[in-house]
Amino acid sequence: MKLESLALHHGYDSEATTKAAAVPIYQTTSYTFDDTQHGADLFNLAVEGNIYRRNCNLK
């Protein structure tokens, strides 16, 4: 494997079932929260996680 390929895929083990070599892309528009406090903490940016807002793209 070329150095460029090794650098690109370093640290990711392929998925056992499909043997996919790339990190999966989750196509979703909404997320669930553990409870209302978890949701509030996410929207207040007190904890990391996914919410339905564009600020998740800033990481």
N, C-alpha and C positions, 0 to 999 in steps of 0.2 A: 504494500500500500504506500502511496506517495506521502511525503511529509505533510502536504496540504490536507490530505484526507485524514491522516492521523490527528492533526491539530483540530480539524473540524469535529471529529467524532470522539475525541478524548473525553473520558469520564462517563460515557453513556454506554450501558450494556444493552444489546438488542433485546427487544421484547420477546419473551419465551415462546409465545404461541405463534406469532406471525414472523418472527425473526427480523422485524423492521429495524433498519439501521438509523432511522431518524427519530427524534423526539416527537411524540404525537401532538397534533393540533386539535384542541377541543373547540368545536364550533358550537358555542352556546351563547345565549343572550341573557341568561339569568342564573343566579346562584342561590343556594339555600344557606340559612344561618342556623347555628346550633340553638340559639334562643334570641330574644329581643336584645339582650345585653350584648351578645356577640355581634349582632347586626349594627347596633349603635357604635360599638368599638371600631368596627370596620369603617363605617362612614365618618367617624371622627379621626380616622387614621391612627388610632391608638394601638392597633395590632395589624399585622400584615395579612393580606388575604384578597380574594377577588370579590368585587362588587360591581354592580351594573353602572359604571361610570367610566369616563375616558381617562381619569387620573391613574387608572391601573396601567395605562400604556407608558407612563413616565418612568418606570423602573429601569 
